[in-house]
Amino acid sequence: MSELTPELPEELMPVMNYFDDNYIDRLIGAEIVRAPARFPIAMWSVYQRTVDGEARTNNFAEAAHRRLQSGFGVDHRKLIDGIRKVQQRRDVTYARYVAGHNPEPKR
């Protein structure tokens, strides 16, 4: 960011300052002391997750939400019946994993 700053037009400096404050870090005065970013790089960067072969998005959470919604169906059954139905499916899936079965392939 420090290499980019001198090249930016003055009207873009508020944007640069926003990213420095929230996502990188900020020099305090003329000293070489840095204030921590509001959202440290480790919190938002997916680099290490990519290197480790982990998920880089929250698609798994969105998929779980869709499954939960579909588990309740469209016939407006009682809430507790819907919860029990979803719980039963989750229990079966968990038991399959414990028994050594692989998860179903993703689409």
N, C-alpha and C positions, 0 to 999 in steps of 0.2 A: 504494500500500500504506500509506503514511503517513497518508492520509486515512481509511482503513478501520480502522486499529489502535485508535484511541480508542473506536470504536463496538463493538468485539468484546468478548464476555464473557471473563473471565480464563481460563477453561478452554480457550479456543481459541487462546490465545497461543502454545503450543508449535507448533501448526500454522502460524501466521503466521511464527514464527521459522524454521521449517523452510524455508518458501518464500523468505523473505528470504535465508537462508544459501546456499541451493542454486540459486535461479533469479533473484533480483533482485540485491541487494547489501546490505551491512549497514553502518550507522553505527558507527564505532569510538569508544566512550565518548561524551563530550559534544562532542567535536570534530566538525567538518564534514569528516571524512575518511571515505571509503567503502572498505570492503574489497571486492575483486572477488568476484562470485558464483562458486560452484564450477562452475556451468554457465551461462556468459554468455548473455544474451538472444539474441545473434546465432547461438548454437549451436542453440537450440530453437525460436525463433520462425519461423513460416512466412510472416510478413507480406511480407517482401521477395520470397520465392519466389512468392507469390501475385501481387504486383504485376508481377513479371517473367514471369508465365505459366508457371512451372515446376511440376513435380510437388510436391505437398504431403505425400505419403505415401511409404511404401516399397513400394507395391503392385507396382511394376515388379520389385523384387527377389523378391517372393513369386511373381510370375508366372514369372520366369526359373527359380526353384526348381521350380515345378510342371512346366515344360517339360523341365527336366533329369530329373526323376523319370520323366516319361512316356517320355522318350527311351530309358531303360533297359528299358522294357517289363516284362512280368510273367513272362516265360519263363525268368528267371534265367540269361541268357547271361553269358558271362565279362565281368568289369568292363571290360577294355580294349575289347571289342567295343562295349559301350554307350557308352564315352567317344568312340570313333571315330565312331559313328553321330551322336551329338550334335554333335561337332565338324564333321562333314560338313554337317549342317543349318545350323549357324552360318556356315560358309564360304559356303554358297549364299546365305543371307540377306545377308551382308556384300557379296558380289559384286553382288547386286541393288541394294543401296544405292549402291555405287560407280558402277554403270551408270546411276544416276539414277532408279531406280524408287522410288516412295513406299512407306513401310512399310504393311503390311496394316492396315486399320482396326481399332480396338479394338472389342470387343463392347459 
